[in-house]
Amino acid sequence: MSTTEIIKSAREKMTKAIGAVSHEFSTVRTGRATGAIFEKITVDYYGTQTPLLQIAGVKTPEPQLLVIEPYDKSALKAIEHAIQASDLGLNPGNDGIVIRVPFPPLNEERRRELVKLCKTYTEEGRNAIRNIRRDAKKHLELSEKEHEISQDDLKRAEEEVQKLTDSHIHDLDELLKHKETEIMEV
């Protein structure tokens, strides 16, 4: 494998790692109502664990309120129970047609817990990026050992991989800073 292929592969994987962290951030509650918070919730729908977003539409009529409209009205109770059983700390209200989920304002302690959770996601992303760097360096060293590339090419490619790593970790830190600001905003 050539150095450009190894570097390109590492770049793609690092970008995917940032995307994964960004996706995790979207499920963290910030005080504003967003349907992405329900992505991980599954509902017992006719004996099968089904993602909530597959059996209901979610609307945001107000910044602090979500309205869940099930496609099948018989799933109302199951959806309500799944939301209550989740660790989101939300209290849904069922009126027989739709479920209204008010988002109470976050207190300072809960905001700090959410920031800590985001920092954990960021650290997992950093570890993933470092592992990608390690794998890329291993591939480069193997290519050099098999005389596919020279030692000079190896050094240049390792420096390029390190620059990629630094750049992607910086991007992760920026994402965290933005999310932290969003969470702490009152």
C-alpha positions as CSV (number, residue, x, y, z in Angstrom):
1,M,0.0,0.0,0.0
2,S,1.4,3.4,-0.9
3,T,1.9,6.2,1.6
4,T,-0.9,8.3,-0.1
5,E,-3.4,5.5,0.3
6,I,-2.4,5.0,3.9
7,I,-2.7,8.7,4.7
8,K,-6.0,9.0,2.8
9,S,-7.5,6.0,4.7
10,A,-6.4,7.5,8.0
11,R,-7.9,10.9,7.1
12,E,-11.2,9.2,6.2
13,K,-11.3,7.2,9.4
14,M,-10.4,10.3,11.6
15,T,-13.2,12.3,9.9
16,K,-15.6,9.4,10.7
17,A,-14.5,9.5,14.3
18,I,-15.3,13.2,14.5
19,G,-18.7,12.5,12.9
20,A,-19.4,9.8,15.6
21,V,-18.6,12.3,18.4
22,S,-20.7,14.9,16.7
23,H,-23.6,12.4,16.5
24,E,-23.2,11.6,20.3
25,F,-23.3,15.3,21.0
26,S,-26.6,15.7,19.2
27,T,-28.2,13.3,21.7
28,V,-27.2,15.4,24.7
29,R,-30.0,17.5,26.0
30,T,-29.2,21.2,26.1
31,G,-32.4,22.7,27.4
32,R,-33.8,23.2,23.9
33,A,-36.2,20.6,22.6
34,T,-34.8,18.5,19.8
35,G,-36.1,15.2,18.3
36,A,-32.5,13.8,18.1
37,I,-32.7,13.2,21.9
38,F,-35.0,10.2,21.2
39,E,-32.7,8.4,18.8
40,K,-31.6,5.9,21.4
41,I,-35.1,5.2,22.9
42,T,-36.7,2.0,21.9
43,V,-40.4,1.2,22.4
44,D,-41.9,-2.2,23.0
45,Y,-44.1,-2.3,20.0
46,Y,-46.1,-5.5,19.6
47,G,-43.4,-7.5,21.4
48,T,-40.5,-6.0,19.4
49,Q,-38.1,-3.3,20.5
50,T,-38.6,-0.6,17.9
51,P,-36.8,2.8,17.7
52,L,-39.2,5.5,18.8
53,L,-38.4,7.6,15.7
54,Q,-39.6,4.7,13.4
55,I,-43.1,4.6,14.9
56,A,-43.8,8.2,15.5
57,G,-43.3,11.7,14.1
58,V,-41.6,14.3,16.4
59,K,-42.4,18.0,16.1
60,T,-41.0,21.0,17.9
61,P,-43.8,23.6,18.1
62,E,-42.0,25.6,20.8
63,P,-38.3,25.8,21.9
64,Q,-39.2,24.0,25.2
65,L,-41.7,21.4,23.9
66,L,-41.7,18.3,21.7
67,V,-44.9,16.7,20.4
68,I,-44.7,13.0,19.5
69,E,-47.4,11.8,17.1
70,P,-47.5,8.0,16.8
71,Y,-48.4,6.6,13.4
72,D,-50.4,4.0,15.3
73,K,-52.5,5.4,18.2
74,S,-52.3,2.1,20.1
75,A,-48.6,2.8,20.7
76,L,-49.2,5.9,22.8
77,K,-48.9,4.2,26.2
78,A,-45.8,2.2,25.1
79,I,-44.1,5.4,23.9
80,E,-45.0,7.3,27.1
81,H,-43.6,4.4,29.2
82,A,-40.4,4.2,27.2
83,I,-39.7,7.9,27.6
84,Q,-40.4,7.7,31.4
85,A,-38.1,4.7,31.7
86,S,-35.3,6.4,29.8
87,D,-32.5,8.3,31.7
88,L,-33.5,11.6,30.1
89,G,-35.4,12.9,33.1
90,L,-38.4,14.0,31.0
91,N,-42.1,13.7,32.0
92,P,-44.3,13.1,29.0
93,G,-48.0,14.0,29.0
94,N,-50.5,11.8,27.0
95,D,-53.8,13.4,25.8
96,G,-55.0,10.3,23.8
97,I,-53.9,11.7,20.4
98,V,-50.3,12.9,20.9
99,I,-47.7,12.9,23.6
100,R,-46.4,16.3,24.7
101,V,-42.9,16.4,26.3
102,P,-42.0,19.6,28.0
103,F,-38.3,20.3,28.5
104,P,-37.8,21.9,31.9
105,P,-34.9,24.3,32.1
106,L,-31.7,22.6,33.2
107,N,-30.2,23.4,36.6
108,E,-26.5,24.2,37.1
109,E,-25.7,20.7,38.5
110,R,-27.3,18.9,35.5
111,R,-25.5,21.2,33.1
112,R,-22.2,20.3,34.6
113,E,-23.0,16.6,34.4
114,L,-23.9,17.0,30.7
115,V,-20.6,18.9,30.0
116,K,-18.8,16.0,31.8
117,L,-20.6,13.5,29.5
118,C,-19.5,15.5,26.4
119,K,-15.9,15.5,27.7
120,T,-16.1,11.7,27.9
121,Y,-17.4,11.5,24.3
122,T,-14.6,13.8,23.2
123,E,-11.9,11.7,25.0
124,E,-13.3,8.6,23.3
125,G,-13.0,10.4,20.0
126,R,-9.4,11.4,20.8
127,N,-8.6,7.8,21.6
128,A,-10.1,6.6,18.3
129,I,-8.0,9.2,16.4
130,R,-4.9,8.1,18.2
131,N,-5.6,4.5,17.4
132,I,-6.0,5.4,13.7
133,R,-2.7,7.1,13.9
134,R,-1.1,4.1,15.5
135,D,-2.5,1.8,12.8
136,A,-1.4,4.1,10.0
137,K,2.2,4.3,11.4
138,K,2.2,0.5,11.7
139,H,1.2,0.2,8.0
140,L,3.9,2.7,7.0
141,E,6.6,0.9,9.0
142,L,5.5,-2.4,7.4
143,S,5.7,-0.8,3.9
144,E,9.2,0.4,4.7
145,K,10.3,-2.9,6.1
146,E,9.1,-4.6,2.9
147,H,11.1,-2.0,0.9
148,E,8.0,-0.6,-0.8
149,I,8.9,2.9,0.5
150,S,12.2,4.5,1.5
151,Q,13.1,5.7,5.0
152,D,12.7,9.3,3.9
153,D,9.2,8.6,2.6
154,L,8.4,6.9,5.9
155,K,9.5,10.0,7.9
156,R,7.5,12.3,5.6
157,A,4.4,10.1,5.8
158,E,4.7,9.8,9.6
159,E,4.9,13.6,9.9
160,E,1.8,13.9,7.6
161,V,-0.1,11.4,9.8
162,Q,0.9,13.4,12.9
163,K,-0.3,16.6,11.3
164,L,-3.6,14.9,10.5
165,T,-3.9,13.7,14.0
166,D,-3.3,17.1,15.5
167,S,-5.7,18.7,13.2
168,H,-8.5,16.3,13.9
169,I,-8.0,16.4,17.7
170,H,-8.1,20.2,17.4
171,D,-11.4,19.9,15.5
172,L,-12.7,17.7,18.3
173,D,-11.7,20.2,20.9
174,E,-13.5,23.0,19.0
175,L,-16.7,20.8,18.8
176,L,-16.5,20.3,22.6
177,K,-16.0,24.0,23.2
178,H,-19.0,24.8,21.1
179,K,-21.2,22.1,22.8
180,E,-20.1,23.2,26.2
181,T,-21.1,26.8,25.5
182,E,-24.4,25.6,24.2
183,I,-25.1,23.5,27.3
184,M,-24.0,26.2,29.8
185,E,-26.1,28.9,28.0
186,V,-29.1,29.8,30.2
